[in-house]
Amino acid sequence: DTEVTQTPKHLVMGMTNKKSLKCEQHMGHRAMYWYKQKAKKPPELMFVYSYEKLSINESVPSRFSPECPNSSLLNLHLHALQPEDSALYLCASSQDNYNEQFFGPGTRLTVL
Amino acid sequence: ILNVEQSPQSLHVQEGDSTNFTCSFPSSNFYALHWYRWETAKSPEALFVMTLNGDEKKKGRISATLNTKEGYSYLYIKGSQPEDSATYLCAFRLSGGFKTIFGAGTRLFVKA
């Protein structure tokens, strides 16, 4: 199974809502990533987990809260988002810090 | 600020044309350079992982070269087909960790 799954595919939320994005992989990869991508811009790294520990936080606002409950799952908890947070959120995983990343299809988030 | 630049932003070619595009990246703290292909409504998919200066990799009609000293990589597509239409992203991996910086991509349109 070389698939990374993400749910939901689309999410619309208000600025006062709390929601979560989920990502799952069963390739035994030890690194998992969250990226944010706005139209015509490169994917921007937000967080990296390595062996279930937060390895990188790219100065992401605290309204985004990552969680890695186990080596297969990665969540992104969202609270009090702003309209400018509307974007495609991509999850990825990799064997290590050398090999390619495997991406999920993304969650298209709209904040009203 | 570390920057990864890709050119051109978009490219329109006829079926059968050969084409190439460029990825420029910092020449310091280099660990690896990845190429990804991203078709509309799908997940980005890895094409190549390149690490050594002078590396050349090939997969079917697609090949890539790497120059780490001057900080660039070329991706070549020979005899473009409509199914090659996609966005081609390069990603620069810094040494010492998982940090990954993506370029904005080259959007390729191949007309039958």
Backbone of each chain as ProteinMPNN parsed JSONL, in Angstrom:
{"seq_chain_A": "DTEVTQTPKHLVMGMTNKKSLKCEQHMGHRAMYWYKQKAKKPPELMFVYSYEKLSINESVPSRFSPECPNSSLLNLHLHALQPEDSALYLCASSQDNYNEQFFGPGTRLTVL", "coords_chain_A": {"N_chain_A": [[0.853, -1.188, 0.0], [0.895, 1.967, -1.121], [-0.171, 4.361, -0.475], [-1.194, 7.594, 0.644], [-3.653, 8.783, 2.659], [-6.133, 11.329, 3.016], [-8.459, 13.07, 4.989], [-11.041, 15.48, 5.679], [-11.914, 15.745, 2.127], [-12.767, 18.204, 1.315], [-13.366, 21.171, 3.178], [-15.342, 23.47, 4.83], [-15.319, 26.142, 6.991], [-16.242, 28.24, 9.749], [-14.878, 31.194, 11.339], [-14.96, 30.81, 14.05], [-15.09, 28.158, 14.493], [-14.015, 24.798, 15.451], [-12.042, 22.377, 14.011], [-10.708, 19.332, 12.535], [-8.065, 18.048, 10.52], [-7.238, 15.01, 8.905], [-4.706, 12.525, 8.385], [-3.315, 9.612, 6.95], [-1.051, 6.873, 6.72], [0.257, 3.727, 5.649], [2.764, 2.725, 5.152], [4.859, 2.334, 6.728], [6.431, 4.51, 7.078], [8.552, 6.878, 8.715], [8.579, 9.557, 8.932], [6.434, 12.338, 8.823], [4.548, 14.922, 7.25], [3.13, 18.218, 7.169], [1.884, 20.437, 4.755], [1.111, 23.669, 3.447], [-0.667, 25.01, 0.76], [-1.129, 27.618, -1.406], [-2.904, 29.005, -4.193], [-1.029, 28.842, -7.179], [1.329, 29.083, -5.864], [4.295, 27.779, -4.217], [4.148, 24.626, -2.394], [4.177, 25.089, 1.094], [6.16, 24.245, 3.776], [4.875, 23.237, 6.902], [4.832, 21.668, 9.334], [6.87, 18.983, 10.615], [6.929, 15.644, 11.577], [8.999, 13.295, 13.137], [9.557, 9.99, 13.822], [7.282, 10.107, 15.456], [7.639, 12.39, 16.916], [7.618, 15.924, 17.183], [9.491, 17.527, 14.847], [10.005, 19.687, 13.21], [8.719, 22.926, 13.275], [7.534, 25.373, 11.448], [7.378, 28.073, 12.424], [4.603, 28.34, 12.663], [1.356, 29.746, 13.158], [-0.359, 29.474, 16.336], [-2.981, 28.73, 16.083], [-3.069, 26.601, 14.466], [-2.645, 23.281, 15.202], [-0.635, 20.58, 15.426], [-0.756, 16.965, 15.602], [0.475, 13.764, 16.392], [-0.655, 10.839, 16.802], [0.133, 8.168, 16.484], [2.511, 6.169, 14.601], [1.34, 5.984, 12.119], [-0.566, 7.885, 11.78], [-1.537, 11.28, 11.352], [-2.597, 14.331, 12.528], [-4.18, 17.531, 12.055], [-5.152, 20.064, 13.953], [-7.553, 22.591, 13.982], [-8.325, 25.883, 14.867], [-10.098, 28.832, 15.428], [-9.5, 30.052, 12.929], [-8.411, 32.201, 10.226], [-9.717, 33.98, 7.349], [-7.6, 34.146, 5.488], [-6.279, 31.8, 5.85], [-7.369, 29.968, 4.237], [-6.782, 27.423, 1.959], [-5.028, 24.775, 0.196], [-4.341, 21.91, 1.987], [-1.757, 19.803, 2.366], [-0.707, 16.535, 3.104], [2.147, 14.533, 3.749], [4.418, 11.712, 3.593], [7.527, 10.104, 4.421], [10.22, 7.746, 4.115], [12.581, 8.439, 5.333], [14.84, 11.223, 5.89], [15.984, 11.508, 3.437], [14.819, 10.114, 1.281], [12.148, 10.208, -1.239], [9.053, 12.025, -0.831], [5.777, 10.871, -0.167], [2.677, 11.868, -1.182], [-0.567, 12.855, 0.035], [-3.903, 13.463, -1.316], [-4.746, 15.904, -0.464], [-6.52, 18.409, 1.495], [-8.988, 20.654, 0.783], [-9.403, 23.668, 2.131], [-11.698, 26.06, 3.227], [-12.138, 29.095, 4.778], [-14.565, 30.954, 6.254]], "CA_chain_A": [[0.0, 0.0, 0.0], [1.759, 3.148, -1.221], [-1.093, 5.485, -0.504], [-1.422, 8.464, 1.792], [-5.044, 9.238, 2.573], [-6.456, 12.521, 3.786], [-9.873, 13.397, 5.126], [-11.937, 15.361, 4.526], [-11.385, 16.295, 0.875], [-13.128, 19.63, 1.336], [-13.853, 21.616, 4.478], [-15.691, 24.883, 4.953], [-15.514, 26.406, 8.412], [-16.285, 29.629, 10.189], [-13.698, 31.607, 12.102], [-15.054, 30.387, 15.456], [-15.185, 26.688, 14.547], [-12.851, 23.92, 15.68], [-12.111, 21.213, 13.134], [-9.434, 18.619, 12.404], [-7.72, 17.345, 9.292], [-6.595, 13.734, 9.234], [-3.815, 11.952, 7.378], [-2.945, 8.258, 7.346], [-0.222, 6.091, 5.8], [0.589, 2.393, 6.171], [3.984, 2.303, 4.463], [5.923, 2.219, 7.72], [7.281, 5.703, 7.035], [8.774, 7.431, 10.046], [8.453, 11.012, 8.882], [5.177, 12.814, 8.254], [4.661, 16.352, 6.994], [1.998, 19.05, 6.744], [2.188, 21.57, 3.902], [0.007, 24.548, 3.047], [-0.416, 25.475, -0.587], [-2.073, 28.583, -1.979], [-2.911, 28.925, -5.657], [0.125, 29.299, -7.95], [2.488, 29.234, -4.97], [4.832, 26.459, -3.85], [3.75, 24.09, -1.086], [5.015, 25.61, 2.185], [6.252, 23.32, 4.902], [4.358, 23.747, 8.186], [5.304, 20.812, 10.437], [7.381, 17.651, 10.328], [7.088, 14.705, 12.682], [9.92, 12.206, 12.904], [9.357, 9.024, 14.913], [6.151, 10.582, 16.26], [7.987, 13.599, 17.679], [7.661, 17.122, 16.354], [10.872, 17.81, 14.465], [10.048, 21.027, 12.619], [7.552, 23.808, 13.288], [8.023, 26.524, 10.693], [6.772, 29.301, 12.978], [3.185, 28.334, 12.293], [0.523, 30.298, 14.238], [-0.863, 28.45, 17.266], [-4.33, 28.291, 15.711], [-2.846, 25.294, 13.856], [-2.02, 22.445, 16.213], [-0.458, 19.23, 14.89], [-0.733, 15.857, 16.562], [0.843, 12.494, 15.768], [-1.02, 9.848, 17.817], [0.988, 6.988, 16.272], [3.387, 6.326, 13.425], [0.557, 5.95, 10.872], [-1.588, 8.936, 11.763], [-1.131, 12.671, 11.584], [-3.76, 15.22, 12.551], [-3.954, 18.971, 12.158], [-6.311, 20.653, 14.619], [-7.738, 23.971, 13.527], [-9.186, 26.643, 15.792], [-10.072, 30.293, 15.262], [-8.752, 30.373, 11.714], [-8.712, 33.429, 9.51], [-9.975, 33.722, 5.914], [-6.353, 33.971, 4.727], [-5.813, 30.423, 6.037], [-7.97, 29.149, 3.181], [-5.7, 26.888, 1.131], [-4.961, 23.314, 0.102], [-3.43, 21.377, 3.002], [-1.223, 18.525, 1.901], [0.039, 15.694, 4.03], [3.099, 13.666, 3.061], [5.245, 10.882, 4.465], [8.734, 9.586, 3.777], [10.956, 6.734, 4.865], [13.604, 9.132, 6.116], [14.991, 12.59, 5.378], [16.644, 11.476, 2.131], [13.953, 9.588, 0.224], [11.045, 11.031, -1.709], [7.845, 12.085, -0.026], [4.529, 10.399, -0.759], [1.682, 12.87, -0.824], [-1.996, 12.642, -0.052], [-4.565, 14.326, -2.298], [-4.978, 17.233, 0.104], [-7.827, 18.907, 1.954], [-9.225, 22.043, 0.358], [-10.014, 24.347, 3.276], [-12.205, 27.423, 3.045], [-12.516, 29.726, 6.05], [-15.483, 32.07, 5.956]], "C_chain_A": [[0.888, 1.238, 0.0], [0.919, 4.416, -1.213], [-1.074, 6.272, 0.8], [-2.846, 8.989, 1.642], [-5.246, 10.452, 3.463], [-7.957, 12.693, 3.83], [-10.021, 14.66, 5.962], [-11.274, 15.891, 3.258], [-11.616, 17.8, 0.813], [-13.635, 19.954, 2.724], [-14.123, 23.11, 4.407], [-15.962, 25.135, 6.424], [-15.554, 27.899, 8.683], [-15.099, 29.922, 11.075], [-13.76, 31.169, 13.562], [-15.071, 28.861, 15.605], [-13.875, 26.042, 14.98], [-13.037, 22.703, 14.79], [-10.749, 20.541, 13.1], [-9.293, 18.021, 11.02], [-6.967, 16.072, 9.684], [-5.78, 13.221, 8.05], [-3.374, 10.582, 7.867], [-2.064, 7.617, 6.273], [0.132, 4.779, 6.474], [1.802, 1.837, 5.454], [5.139, 2.128, 5.451], [6.875, 3.406, 7.702], [7.364, 6.342, 8.408], [8.694, 8.948, 10.082], [7.129, 11.373, 8.227], [5.166, 14.334, 8.274], [3.278, 16.971, 6.76], [2.55, 20.212, 5.923], [0.911, 22.375, 3.677], [0.334, 25.048, 1.642], [-1.529, 26.406, -1.043], [-1.863, 28.566, -3.493], [-1.662, 29.577, -6.264], [1.357, 29.581, -7.084], [3.041, 27.847, -4.662], [4.207, 25.947, -2.557], [4.725, 24.606, -0.022], [4.994, 24.643, 3.349], [5.733, 23.99, 6.173], [5.003, 22.981, 9.341], [5.898, 19.525, 9.869], [7.431, 16.869, 11.626], [8.057, 13.616, 12.252], [9.828, 11.263, 14.088], [8.369, 9.567, 15.955], [6.478, 11.792, 17.135], [8.073, 14.789, 16.723], [9.113, 17.514, 16.113], [11.017, 19.235, 13.926], [8.689, 21.7, 12.807], [8.038, 25.091, 12.641], [7.312, 27.814, 11.128], [5.309, 29.443, 12.573], [2.353, 28.896, 13.454], [-0.129, 29.193, 15.075], [-2.297, 28.042, 16.976], [-4.279, 26.99, 14.901], [-2.091, 24.436, 14.872], [-1.873, 21.028, 15.678], [-0.458, 18.196, 16.002], [-0.379, 14.591, 15.803], [0.566, 11.383, 16.775], [-0.235, 8.541, 17.704], [1.704, 7.14, 14.94], [2.629, 6.359, 12.107], [-0.356, 7.151, 10.704], [-0.998, 10.308, 12.044], [-2.388, 13.522, 11.508], [-3.303, 16.669, 12.533], [-5.234, 19.576, 12.717], [-6.352, 22.142, 14.322], [-8.695, 24.696, 14.463], [-8.989, 28.134, 15.558], [-9.249, 30.709, 14.048], [-9.246, 31.677, 11.107], [-8.996, 33.109, 8.042], [-8.688, 33.498, 5.102], [-5.719, 32.586, 4.933], [-6.431, 29.474, 5.017], [-6.873, 28.731, 2.211], [-5.913, 25.388, 0.956], [-3.937, 22.841, 1.127], [-3.05, 19.966, 2.595], [-0.489, 17.828, 3.028], [0.992, 14.838, 3.198], [3.819, 12.795, 4.078], [6.483, 10.449, 3.69], [9.419, 8.603, 4.708], [11.927, 7.388, 5.843], [13.783, 10.521, 5.502], [15.701, 12.644, 4.037], [15.648, 11.137, 1.02], [12.776, 10.495, -0.092], [9.886, 10.984, -0.741], [6.676, 11.547, -0.843], [3.424, 11.31, -0.245], [0.266, 12.309, -0.845], [-2.612, 13.605, -1.053], [-4.883, 15.719, -1.775], [-6.393, 17.442, 0.608], [-7.931, 20.353, 1.519], [-10.024, 22.727, 1.45], [-10.456, 25.753, 2.885], [-12.663, 27.95, 4.396], [-13.358, 30.964, 5.728], [-15.451, 33.131, 7.054]], "O_chain_A": [[1.556, 1.53, 0.992], [1.254, 5.409, -1.859], [-0.958, 5.715, 1.892], [-3.197, 9.569, 0.614], [-4.622, 10.588, 4.515], [-8.647, 12.488, 2.832], [-9.217, 14.896, 6.863], [-10.172, 16.435, 3.324], [-10.778, 18.559, 0.328], [-14.26, 19.118, 3.376], [-13.276, 23.902, 3.992], [-16.75, 24.419, 7.041], [-14.98, 28.703, 7.949], [-14.397, 29.01, 11.513], [-12.737, 31.155, 14.246], [-15.065, 28.343, 16.721], [-12.798, 26.632, 14.893], [-14.091, 22.068, 14.821], [-9.758, 21.098, 13.571], [-10.262, 17.551, 10.423], [-6.185, 16.047, 10.634], [-6.115, 13.449, 6.888], [-3.092, 10.401, 9.052], [-2.297, 7.791, 5.076], [0.289, 4.709, 7.693], [1.878, 0.64, 5.176], [6.26, 1.811, 5.054], [7.982, 3.335, 8.235], [6.395, 6.354, 9.167], [8.739, 9.551, 11.154], [6.747, 10.794, 7.21], [5.701, 14.96, 9.189], [2.379, 16.325, 6.221], [3.515, 20.874, 6.304], [-0.201, 21.846, 3.711], [1.462, 25.457, 1.364], [-2.704, 26.039, -1.064], [-0.81, 28.176, -3.996], [-1.292, 30.698, -5.915], [2.303, 30.235, -7.524], [2.339, 26.849, -4.824], [3.784, 26.739, -1.715], [5.941, 24.566, -0.21], [3.93, 24.271, 3.845], [6.082, 25.128, 6.489], [5.639, 23.572, 10.214], [5.5, 19.045, 8.808], [7.912, 17.362, 12.646], [7.957, 13.08, 11.149], [9.999, 11.682, 15.233], [8.602, 9.49, 17.162], [5.684, 12.173, 17.995], [8.546, 14.659, 15.594], [9.862, 17.795, 17.048], [12.026, 19.899, 14.16], [7.646, 21.109, 12.529], [8.855, 25.812, 13.212], [6.732, 28.534, 10.315], [4.849, 30.521, 12.195], [2.612, 28.563, 14.611], [-0.413, 28.108, 14.569], [-2.788, 27.085, 17.574], [-5.308, 26.352, 14.676], [-1.023, 24.824, 15.346], [-2.873, 20.336, 15.491], [-0.2, 18.497, 17.167], [-0.873, 14.367, 14.698], [1.462, 11.014, 17.534], [0.03, 7.884, 18.71], [1.516, 8.132, 14.236], [3.2, 6.722, 11.079], [-0.863, 7.405, 9.611], [-0.089, 10.466, 12.86], [-3.148, 13.443, 10.543], [-2.187, 16.991, 12.942], [-6.267, 19.601, 12.048], [-5.346, 22.848, 14.396], [-9.755, 24.171, 14.806], [-7.863, 28.628, 15.498], [-8.407, 31.603, 14.13], [-10.325, 32.178, 11.422], [-8.559, 32.072, 7.544], [-8.695, 32.739, 4.133], [-4.74, 32.244, 4.27], [-6.053, 28.305, 4.945], [-6.128, 29.568, 1.702], [-6.856, 24.812, 1.499], [-2.8, 23.313, 1.139], [-3.887, 19.07, 2.494], [0.248, 18.445, 3.798], [0.672, 14.466, 2.069], [3.833, 13.096, 5.272], [6.485, 10.431, 2.459], [9.224, 8.627, 5.924], [12.079, 6.97, 6.991], [12.967, 10.948, 4.685], [15.994, 13.734, 3.546], [15.628, 11.775, -0.033], [12.446, 11.411, 0.661], [9.742, 10.054, 0.053], [6.603, 11.746, -2.056], [3.259, 11.498, 0.96], [-0.058, 11.416, -1.629], [-1.919, 14.474, -1.584], [-5.247, 16.609, -2.544], [-7.33, 16.751, 0.206], [-7.074, 21.176, 1.841], [-11.191, 22.402, 1.67], [-9.697, 26.525, 2.299], [-13.478, 27.323, 5.073], [-12.92, 31.88, 5.032], [-16.16, 34.133, 6.965]]}, "seq_chain_B": "ILNVEQSPQSLHVQEGDSTNFTCSFPSSNFYALHWYRWETAKSPEALFVMTLNGDEKKKGRISATLNTKEGYSYLYIKGSQPEDSATYLCAFRLSGGFKTIFGAGTRLFVKA", "coords_chain_B": {"N_chain_B": [[16.87, 34.192, 3.501], [15.922, 31.173, 2.063], [15.608, 30.254, -1.274], [13.836, 28.631, -3.89], [13.77, 28.469, -7.268], [11.803, 28.112, -10.178], [11.757, 27.743, -13.676], [10.395, 27.767, -17.047], [7.383, 29.475, -15.81], [5.114, 28.466, -16.999], [4.404, 26.371, -19.81], [3.676, 25.747, -23.147], [3.417, 23.17, -25.402], [3.63, 21.252, -28.472], [2.387, 17.986, -29.185], [4.887, 15.519, -29.317], [6.996, 17.307, -29.307], [10.147, 18.035, -27.783], [11.115, 19.045, -24.523], [12.335, 21.226, -21.897], [12.934, 22.172, -18.495], [13.896, 24.329, -15.75], [15.329, 24.192, -12.488], [16.372, 26.182, -9.875], [18.465, 26.393, -7.066], [19.682, 26.921, -3.654], [23.241, 26.762, -3.322], [24.47, 25.991, -1.045], [24.389, 23.979, 1.984], [23.237, 21.728, 0.833], [21.365, 18.771, 0.464], [19.642, 16.979, -0.894], [17.87, 16.819, -4.019], [14.663, 16.828, -5.182], [12.39, 15.787, -7.733], [9.02, 16.26, -8.632], [5.904, 15.237, -10.025], [2.804, 16.659, -10.728], [-0.347, 16.025, -11.333], [-3.475, 17.427, -12.283], [-6.023, 17.294, -9.854], [-4.922, 15.107, -8.651], [-2.465, 13.48, -6.457], [0.781, 14.895, -5.742], [3.535, 13.243, -7.283], [6.497, 11.423, -6.888], [9.295, 11.802, -9.034], [12.151, 11.795, -9.341], [14.964, 11.349, -7.15], [17.724, 13.134, -6.335], [21.149, 13.381, -5.606], [23.941, 13.57, -5.949], [26.503, 15.649, -7.286], [26.459, 16.162, -10.723], [24.867, 14.029, -11.191], [22.715, 12.031, -13.197], [19.493, 11.152, -14.059], [17.013, 8.837, -15.255], [13.774, 8.148, -16.476], [11.917, 6.416, -18.452], [10.746, 8.564, -20.902], [11.525, 10.794, -19.604], [14.051, 12.706, -18.106], [16.649, 13.828, -15.843], [19.069, 16.208, -14.706], [21.771, 17.188, -12.514], [23.405, 19.87, -10.925], [25.182, 20.626, -8.336], [27.074, 22.418, -7.53], [26.725, 24.825, -8.834], [24.097, 25.14, -8.378], [21.683, 24.156, -9.775], [19.152, 22.29, -11.536], [18.061, 20.364, -14.294], [15.127, 19.356, -15.958], [14.139, 17.106, -18.405], [11.934, 16.362, -21.065], [11.331, 14.067, -23.472], [9.895, 13.955, -26.686], [7.131, 14.869, -26.067], [3.959, 13.953, -24.701], [0.329, 14.183, -24.601], [-0.468, 13.18, -22.113], [1.606, 13.911, -20.474], [1.057, 16.35, -19.551], [1.048, 18.414, -16.833], [1.921, 19.742, -13.576], [5.248, 20.365, -12.798], [7.26, 19.965, -10.118], [10.075, 21.02, -8.237], [12.016, 20.139, -5.382], [13.985, 21.197, -2.734], [16.133, 19.746, -0.476], [17.396, 20.379, 2.646], [20.552, 19.887, 4.268], [20.959, 17.938, 7.244], [18.425, 17.599, 8.336], [14.828, 17.516, 8.048], [13.892, 19.594, 6.553], [12.296, 21.019, 3.802], [12.191, 22.722, 0.77], [10.059, 23.911, -1.614], [9.878, 24.627, -5.125], [7.826, 26.835, -7.161], [6.877, 25.518, -9.318], [6.634, 24.256, -12.727], [4.244, 24.593, -15.118], [3.114, 22.393, -17.449], [1.686, 22.136, -20.6], [0.565, 19.965, -22.99], [-0.281, 19.788, -26.262], [-2.386, 17.877, -28.322]], "CA_chain_B": [[15.724, 33.364, 3.074], [16.296, 30.224, 1.027], [14.641, 30.311, -2.369], [13.946, 27.684, -4.995], [13.098, 29.095, -8.41], [11.605, 27.248, -11.329], [11.385, 28.461, -14.9], [9.431, 28.857, -16.983], [6.207, 29.212, -14.966], [4.263, 27.571, -17.777], [4.967, 26.012, -21.109], [2.734, 25.085, -24.053], [4.142, 22.513, -26.492], [2.854, 20.327, -29.294], [2.714, 16.563, -29.029], [6.086, 15.157, -30.057], [8.093, 18.231, -29.002], [10.952, 17.809, -26.582], [11.108, 20.259, -23.728], [13.1, 21.146, -20.657], [12.772, 23.288, -17.58], [15.007, 24.541, -14.827], [15.137, 24.434, -11.055], [17.566, 26.787, -9.262], [18.386, 26.237, -5.62], [20.913, 27.375, -2.995], [24.338, 25.801, -3.479], [24.981, 25.594, 0.273], [23.506, 23.124, 2.789], [22.509, 20.831, -0.064], [21.295, 17.354, 0.836], [19.036, 16.249, -2.012], [16.934, 17.556, -4.872], [13.607, 15.932, -5.644], [11.433, 16.246, -8.749], [7.683, 15.679, -8.498], [4.954, 15.538, -11.083], [1.526, 16.845, -10.068], [-1.448, 16.146, -12.267], [-4.674, 18.046, -11.704], [-6.923, 16.421, -9.076], [-4.196, 13.951, -8.097], [-1.405, 13.844, -5.512], [2.133, 14.962, -6.324], [4.168, 11.932, -7.353], [7.942, 11.606, -7.051], [9.95, 11.34, -10.259], [13.571, 11.531, -9.102], [15.71, 11.844, -5.996], [19.083, 13.354, -6.845], [21.994, 13.805, -4.501], [25.355, 13.789, -6.263], [26.806, 16.573, -8.36], [26.658, 15.452, -11.981], [23.863, 12.969, -11.298], [21.725, 12.047, -14.27], [18.524, 10.075, -13.819], [16.109, 8.704, -16.394], [12.606, 7.281, -16.296], [11.194, 6.492, -19.724], [11.089, 9.724, -21.74], [11.866, 11.909, -18.713], [15.372, 12.604, -17.483], [17.018, 15.006, -15.061], [20.489, 16.359, -14.378], [21.979, 17.939, -11.281], [24.671, 20.569, -10.7], [25.066, 21.162, -6.972], [28.047, 23.509, -7.323], [26.115, 26.08, -9.305], [22.735, 25.173, -7.84], [20.569, 24.02, -10.713], [18.783, 20.979, -12.069], [17.211, 20.43, -15.472], [14.252, 18.216, -16.248], [13.922, 17.007, -19.849], [10.926, 15.419, -21.534], [11.56, 13.806, -24.895], [8.674, 13.523, -27.368], [6.02, 15.105, -25.125], [2.63, 13.405, -24.977], [-0.698, 14.898, -23.828], [-0.509, 12.694, -20.719], [2.681, 14.556, -19.719], [0.543, 17.63, -19.045], [1.054, 18.385, -15.369], [2.866, 20.694, -12.976], [6.484, 19.697, -12.377], [7.794, 20.669, -8.954], [11.32, 20.546, -7.649], [12.076, 20.366, -3.936], [15.36, 21.231, -2.225], [16.209, 19.257, 0.892], [18.588, 20.881, 3.321], [21.274, 18.899, 5.061], [20.793, 17.967, 8.695], [17.068, 17.433, 8.859], [13.736, 17.235, 7.119], [13.385, 20.814, 5.927], [12.128, 20.893, 2.354], [11.694, 23.952, 0.156], [9.564, 23.641, -2.961], [9.679, 25.684, -6.111], [6.411, 27.049, -7.486], [6.495, 24.574, -10.36], [6.438, 24.608, -14.139], [3.01, 23.976, -15.605], [3.305, 21.964, -18.829], [0.497, 21.787, -21.379], [0.95, 19.325, -24.245], [-1.448, 19.769, -27.146], [-2.37, 16.761, -29.286]], "C_chain_B": [[16.184, 32.469, 1.922], [15.197, 30.151, -0.011], [14.905, 29.228, -3.39], [13.122, 28.26, -6.138], [12.959, 28.089, -9.54], [11.218, 28.107, -12.532], [11.307, 27.487, -16.071], [8.282, 28.51, -16.032], [5.263, 28.27, -15.677], [4.825, 27.438, -19.183], [3.899, 25.296, -21.925], [3.537, 24.488, -25.198], [3.184, 21.63, -27.275], [3.298, 18.9, -28.982], [3.931, 16.232, -29.901], [7.265, 16.073, -29.818], [8.881, 17.716, -27.807], [11.051, 19.128, -25.83], [11.984, 20.105, -22.492], [12.794, 22.353, -19.786], [13.802, 23.219, -16.469], [14.527, 24.717, -13.398], [16.447, 25.003, -10.515], [17.408, 26.764, -7.762], [19.68, 26.723, -4.989], [22.013, 26.319, -3.131], [24.955, 25.413, -2.136], [23.933, 24.773, 1.017], [22.679, 22.159, 1.95], [22.532, 19.413, 0.488], [20.748, 16.531, -0.329], [18.123, 17.2, -2.795], [15.932, 16.548, -5.407], [12.827, 16.598, -6.77], [10.116, 15.483, -8.542], [6.848, 16.098, -9.698], [3.584, 15.594, -10.429], [0.464, 17.075, -11.123], [-2.652, 16.725, -11.535], [-5.531, 16.978, -11.028], [-6.25, 15.139, -8.583], [-3.17, 14.441, -7.083], [-0.093, 14.023, -6.255], [2.802, 13.599, -6.219], [5.654, 12.114, -7.642], [8.427, 11.044, -8.381], [11.391, 10.901, -9.953], [14.006, 12.067, -7.75], [17.162, 11.949, -6.443], [19.948, 13.924, -5.731], [23.404, 14.207, -4.922], [25.529, 14.769, -7.407], [27.099, 15.783, -9.633], [25.704, 14.283, -12.203], [23.025, 13.153, -12.539], [20.794, 10.871, -14.009], [17.555, 10.053, -14.994], [14.982, 7.751, -16.027], [11.795, 7.413, -17.567], [11.679, 7.664, -20.547], [11.535, 10.927, -20.901], [13.246, 11.666, -18.099], [15.674, 13.902, -16.749], [18.515, 14.996, -14.816], [20.61, 17.255, -13.164], [23.362, 18.56, -11.255], [24.569, 21.249, -9.338], [26.007, 22.335, -6.747], [27.47, 24.848, -7.739], [24.64, 26.176, -8.935], [21.638, 25.153, -8.887], [20.383, 22.565, -11.109], [17.896, 21.209, -13.278], [16.359, 19.172, -15.546], [13.961, 18.245, -17.737], [12.796, 16.021, -20.123], [11.108, 15.292, -23.039], [10.241, 13.352, -25.527], [7.433, 13.644, -26.486], [4.707, 14.502, -25.635], [1.602, 14.169, -24.152], [-0.746, 14.457, -22.362], [0.645, 13.228, -19.862], [2.229, 15.892, -19.139], [0.375, 17.536, -17.538], [1.894, 19.563, -14.887], [4.061, 19.902, -12.47], [7.139, 20.55, -11.3], [9.173, 20.135, -8.614], [11.324, 20.931, -6.17], [13.504, 20.2, -3.454], [15.336, 20.773, -0.784], [17.524, 19.706, 1.508], [19.245, 19.774, 4.126], [20.915, 19.044, 6.534], [19.396, 17.774, 9.203], [16.066, 17.183, 7.756], [13.254, 18.458, 6.357], [13.409, 20.685, 4.409], [11.571, 22.201, 1.823], [11.321, 23.636, -1.283], [9.67, 24.876, -3.839], [8.192, 25.774, -6.436], [5.945, 26.165, -8.633], [6.513, 25.154, -11.754], [5.214, 23.845, -14.605], [3.167, 23.684, -17.083], [1.968, 21.582, -19.44], [0.983, 21.191, -22.699], [-0.296, 19.161, -25.099], [-1.306, 18.654, -28.174], [-2.403, 17.276, -30.722]], "O_chain_B": [[16.757, 32.941, 0.94], [14.019, 30.008, 0.313], [16.055, 28.939, -3.72], [11.926, 28.508, -5.991], [13.875, 27.316, -9.822], [10.455, 29.066, -12.413], [12.043, 26.501, -16.111], [8.212, 27.396, -15.512], [4.676, 27.382, -15.06], [5.599, 28.267, -19.662], [3.285, 24.343, -21.445], [4.257, 25.205, -25.892], [2.088, 21.304, -26.818], [4.433, 18.656, -28.572], [3.995, 16.616, -31.069], [8.407, 15.698, -30.082], [8.337, 17.043, -26.932], [11.067, 20.199, -26.437], [12.329, 18.992, -22.093], [12.438, 23.421, -20.284], [14.479, 22.21, -16.272], [13.477, 25.303, -13.134], [17.505, 24.393, -10.67], [16.339, 27.08, -7.239], [20.673, 26.921, -5.689], [21.739, 25.121, -3.062], [25.869, 24.589, -2.095], [22.741, 24.857, 0.722], [21.554, 21.815, 2.314], [23.571, 18.916, 0.923], [21.325, 15.51, -0.703], [17.678, 18.23, -2.29], [16.306, 15.541, -6.008], [12.626, 17.813, -6.767], [10.09, 14.273, -8.315], [7.055, 17.153, -10.297], [3.224, 14.698, -9.665], [0.372, 18.144, -11.725], [-2.821, 16.536, -10.331], [-5.735, 15.894, -11.574], [-6.922, 14.202, -8.153], [-3.015, 15.643, -6.867], [0.131, 13.382, -7.282], [2.663, 12.894, -5.219], [6.027, 12.871, -8.538], [8.026, 9.958, -8.798], [11.791, 9.78, -10.27], [13.504, 13.081, -7.266], [17.757, 10.964, -6.88], [19.535, 14.83, -5.007], [24.0, 15.095, -4.312], [24.787, 14.724, -8.388], [27.895, 14.845, -9.617], [25.723, 13.635, -13.249], [22.663, 14.272, -12.901], [21.238, 9.748, -13.77], [17.3, 11.07, -15.64], [15.179, 6.722, -15.38], [11.071, 8.392, -17.752], [12.865, 7.766, -20.86], [11.886, 11.969, -21.455], [13.556, 10.567, -17.638], [15.05, 14.934, -16.994], [19.147, 13.943, -14.728], [19.683, 17.989, -12.821], [24.363, 17.894, -11.52], [23.954, 22.307, -9.201], [25.765, 23.161, -5.868], [27.693, 25.869, -7.089], [24.011, 27.208, -9.168], [20.765, 26.02, -8.897], [21.295, 21.742, -11.033], [17.079, 22.13, -13.294], [16.815, 18.071, -15.235], [13.58, 19.283, -18.278], [12.715, 14.969, -19.489], [11.048, 16.276, -23.777], [9.553, 12.484, -24.99], [6.768, 12.65, -26.194], [4.399, 14.541, -26.826], [1.945, 14.744, -23.119], [-1.032, 15.263, -21.476], [0.658, 13.016, -18.65], [2.935, 16.493, -18.33], [-0.353, 16.681, -17.034], [2.496, 20.283, -15.683], [3.9, 18.887, -11.791], [7.52, 21.697, -11.535], [9.414, 18.93, -8.693], [10.713, 21.921, -5.768], [14.153, 19.191, -3.73], [14.614, 21.332, 0.041], [18.605, 19.455, 0.976], [18.585, 18.849, 4.6], [20.606, 20.138, 7.007], [19.188, 17.784, 10.416], [16.407, 16.702, 6.676], [12.296, 18.364, 5.589], [14.415, 20.292, 3.818], [10.596, 22.731, 2.356], [12.142, 23.16, -2.067], [9.566, 26.009, -3.37], [7.402, 24.914, -6.046], [4.746, 26.071, -8.894], [6.423, 26.366, -11.949], [5.149, 22.619, -14.506], [3.332, 24.6, -17.888], [1.211, 20.799, -18.866], [1.725, 21.836, -23.44], [-1.246, 18.482, -24.71], [-0.264, 18.5, -28.81], [-2.396, 16.482, -31.663]]}, "name": "protein", "num_of_chains": 2, "seq": "DTEVTQTPKHLVMGMTNKKSLKCEQHMGHRAMYWYKQKAKKPPELMFVYSYEKLSINESVPSRFSPECPNSSLLNLHLHALQPEDSALYLCASSQDNYNEQFFGPGTRLTVLILNVEQSPQSLHVQEGDSTNFTCSFPSSNFYALHWYRWETAKSPEALFVMTLNGDEKKKGRISATLNTKEGYSYLYIKGSQPEDSATYLCAFRLSGGFKTIFGAGTRLFVKA"}
